[in-house]
Amino acid sequence: MDRAGFVSRLYVPTDFDTSKKALVERFEPSLWCALLDFVTVYSKEDVRFTFNDGTEIRA
């Protein structure tokens, strides 16, 4: 999956109503840490971020 596809799916619930969602517009370290499962470094040019849902992004 490409980064744009992942970001377009990255919505978070607002307040206590989980049916209303808002697009994440700025970097939040706590959200990043909650979503990220692990990072794999194969080489300087091949770094992969794997999220808790199994989505993998190659950086």
N, C-alpha and C positions, 0 to 999 in steps of 0.2 A: 504494500500500500504506500502511496506517495504521501508526503507531508501535508499537502493541501487537502487530501481526502481525510486524513486523520483529524486535522484541525477543524474541518467542516463538521465532524461528528462530535467534537469536544464541547459539549454543553453541560452546564451544571445547574442543579435545582436552585431556585430562588426562594428565600424565606423558608417557610414550612410546607409550602404547596409544591410538591414534586411534579405536578402537571405543568407548572410554569418553569421554563428554562431560559437561561441567558447565555450567550456566547462569551467565552472567556476572552477578554480583550487585552489583558496585560499578564506578564509573567508573575506567577505566584509560586515561590519555592515550596511551600507546604503542599500545594496541589500537585506540582511536579513529582515530589517525593511520594505522595499517596498513589499516583498513577503508575510510576515507573517500577518495574520488577527488577530488571538488571541491565547492565551495559556490558557488551562483549567487544573487546578490541582485538581484531584480527591483524591489523597493521595500521600504519599512520593514515592510510587512505580508506580503511574499512573499519568503521566504528558503528556498531548497531545497538539501538536502544529497544528493549523489549518491555512492553507495558503489561500490566496485570491481565488484560483481556487477550493477550497473545499477539497483539499488533506489534510488528517489528518495523523500525525505520532505520534505514542505512544513512549515516551522515558522512 
